[in-house]
Amino acid sequence: MVSAAQNLPTPSGLVAFGEVGLTGAIRPVAGILPAVHAARLHGFEAILVPAAARGEAELVDGIRVVPVASIAELAEYYGAEP
């Protein structure tokens, strides 16, 4: 969403997993552990995950976990203008 709204490219090697709530919160969804594992197997270097799922996501070695709690944090990660 941030990438499209701000016309910013998605960094290569990055995948995102989670749900955006109506308040802009990034909420966890079921299946974070297999999603992180699959991302690593498919060669992704990093995965954006809901901050609340950080601990579970970090159980997978070999991939950088980037926790985000809100759309604002996600925009900051992308370097988007407020």
N, C-alpha and C positions, 0 to 999 in steps of 0.2 A: 504494500500500500504506500509506504513512504517513498519507495523507489519510483513508483509511478506518479505519485502526486507532486514530487519535487523534480521529476525528470532526471533522476540520478541512477546510474547503473548499479546493479546489484554486484557486489564484489564477487569475483570468481572464487570458487571453492567454498562458498557459503550457502547454507540452507537454513530455513527458518521453520520452526514447529511450534504451534500454540494456537490460541484463539483470542481474537480481539473482542473485548466486551464493549458495550455501548458507552461506557465511561472512558474508554481508551486504555483500560487495563489489559495487559497481556495475561491471559488465564491459562492454566495448565489443562491439558487434555489427556485422555487415557492413551497409553502406548508410548510414552516418552522413551523408555529404555530401548525397545526394539527400533524405534525411529532413529535414535542416536547411533545405535549399532549399525543399522542399514546405511546411514549417511557415511559412516566411517568405511564400511565395506565398498561403497560406491565412489570412494576417493575424495569425499568432501574433507576440507581441512578444518572447518569450523561449523558450528550449529548455534543459531539463536534459539534460546528456549525461555519459557516463562521463568521468572526469578524463583517462583515457588517450586519449580521442578529441578532446580539447579543440582541439588544433592543426588537425585536419582540419575540425572544426565551425566554427572561426573563419575559415575561408576564405570563408564566405558573409557578405556584408555585409547590413546592415539588420535583424538579429535579435540579441538579446543572448544570449550563450552562458553558461550557468551550469554549470561542471564540478562533479561530485560523485564521490567515490571510494567512499562507503559509505552504507549505510542511515542510520547515525548522522549523517553530514553532511546527508543529505536531510532527516532529521527536524529538524535544526538550521535548515535553510533554511525549513522550514514553521513553525518556532517551536514544535515539539512538545515536550512534557515527556519527559524520559528514561525 
